[in-house]
Amino acid sequence: MSKVIFATGEQIYTAAVAGAMRGYNRSTDEHSKYEEVIDEHYKAMLSDVGNKSQRRRIQKQTGNNWRKAYLPLSMALVHKHIGGQPCEEHARVYLPSNPARVFDIPLDKWDEMAKLSEQLFA
């Protein structure tokens, strides 16, 4: 299914925390882990920008803060289990810079970010 959208780091973080609060992400209750992973993602995306002046422009526009940067986010699948038990549908997502680190977010958060992403490119 892998669909890519763009959302701010803050939106991604908020969605990850919402997923954790609903019990989707049982591996950690430590929300600062999401901050670390998104910060790593931001830095990886910056390192992929080959043009130094363009990289500086991005850093200036975002205040060099992952929370303000638009970052790619991919959906792996729509999931409907927690610990093997049925639950409401939610989105299993990953950051393209590290596809091995998946986390689940509420489907309505994904839909909201996807709609905003479409508007960016309209």
NORDA-V961341 format. One record per pair of residues at least 24 apart in sequence whose C-alpha atoms are under 6 Angstrom apart, sorted by the first residue. I is the first residue (numbers start at 0). GAP is how many residues later the second one is. Records with the same first field share a line. If there is no record, write none. Layout:
I: GAP  GAP
//
This chain:
0: 75  76
1: 72  73  74
2: 71  72
3: 69  70
4: 67  68  109  112
5: 64  65  66  67  111
6: 63  64  106
7: 60  61  62  63
8: 57  58  60
9: 57
14: 90  94
15: 89
18: 85  86  87
23: 58  80
38: 27
40: 56
41: 24
//
